[in-house]
Amino acid sequence: MEFEFIKNSFTGEYLVKCEMGQEVIARLLQEEISTDDRTIMEIKALLSKAAQFSCNEHKWQGKEISLSILESEVHVYENTLAFETLMESEEEFSLYESESYSECGLEDLLSVIEQWERFIHNR
């Protein structure tokens, strides 16, 4: 996973640019975590616990985006995906889902979160 972290020098806002298919992970960093150290610690602790107890499913729910972890595979998704109607055509949903859902390895997500943490704290 490749991400570019940017700080807007005018607004002080932290932004993330990412590869196609990783947009929801970028939003997780930018919108859910932002500069909240408590949330960073919470997610890192969850990832650590999931690594130790990989047979169990572990979940974290944010305001807009959530994580589900099972056997070192992390599913990152918009909370609205749980409420999508079955009326949408598969083609329409597939395009929407590509920006609203992503999978990655547990270690990969931990690495990205640690990089984000260093970036927002200028380390």
N, C-alpha and C positions, 0 to 999 in steps of 0.2 A: 504494500500500500504506500502510495506516495502522496504526501501532503505538503503544501507550502503555507506557512504561517506568516501573517502580515499584520502589522499594527498600523492603523490609520493615524498618522501623526497629527491630523487636525482634530479628530474626535476622540482619540485614545482608544477607539474600538478595536478589538482583536478579531481578525477575519481568517478564514481558512479557504484555500483553493485546493481542489482535489481532482482525482481521476473520475471519469464517468463511472457511475455505478457505486461510488462511495459518498454520494451527496448526503445521505442520511447520517453518516459518521461525522462528516464535516459539520453538519447542523448540531449533532450531539455535542461536539466540542464548543462550537461557537455560541449556541443558544442555551443548551441545558447546563453545561459545565461552566462556560464563560471563565470568569476568574474566581469562582467559588471554591476555595480550598476544601471546604467540608464535603462538597459533592465529589471532588477529585479523590479525597481520602475514602469516601464511601464506595466509589466504583472500584478503586484499586483494591480495597479490602474484599469486595465481592469477587473480583477476578482472582485474587489470591486464594480465597476459600474454594472457588470453583476448580482451581488447579489441584488443590488437595483432595477434594471430594468430587471427582469428575463424574461419578455415577449418578449424582443428584442433579436435578435441574435447579438453576439459580436464576433469580429474576431481580431486576431493578426497574422501577417505573418512574420516569420523569414526567414533567408536565405535558410535553409533546412527543417525546421519544423514549422508548424503553429498550431494555436489553434482556435477552434470554440466553442462558449459557447451559450447554449440555455436552459433556465429553470433549472439552476444549474447543468447541465450535460456538462462536458468538453470533447471535441473530440480533441485529439492530433494526428497529422498525418504528415507524410513526404510530402513535396510539390510535389514530383514526383507522388504521388498517383493520382493527378488530371490529369496526362498525360499518365497514363497506357493505353495500347491498349486493345481492347476487344478480341484480338487474343489469349491471354493467357488462358490456361485452368483454370477452377475454382480451382482445386486442387493446382496447382502451385501458383496461386495468393493468396490462403488462407494461405499458409505457409509464403509467402513474407509479406502479410498484417499483420500477427501476430507480426512482428517486426517493422512494419511501421505505425501502427495505434493502438490507445488505447483510452479507455474512462475511465473517473473517475468523481467523484463528485467535484464540485467547491471548497468546503471547504477542501477536501482532497488535491487537487493540491495546494491551498494556503498554507496549512500546510507544504507540502513538500518544496515549494519554500522558505518559511520562515526558515525551518530547514537548507536548502542549504545556505541561506544568512548568518545565524549564523555560519555555519561551515566554509565558506570561509573567514569570518572575525574573526574567532577564539573566538566566544562569547558563 
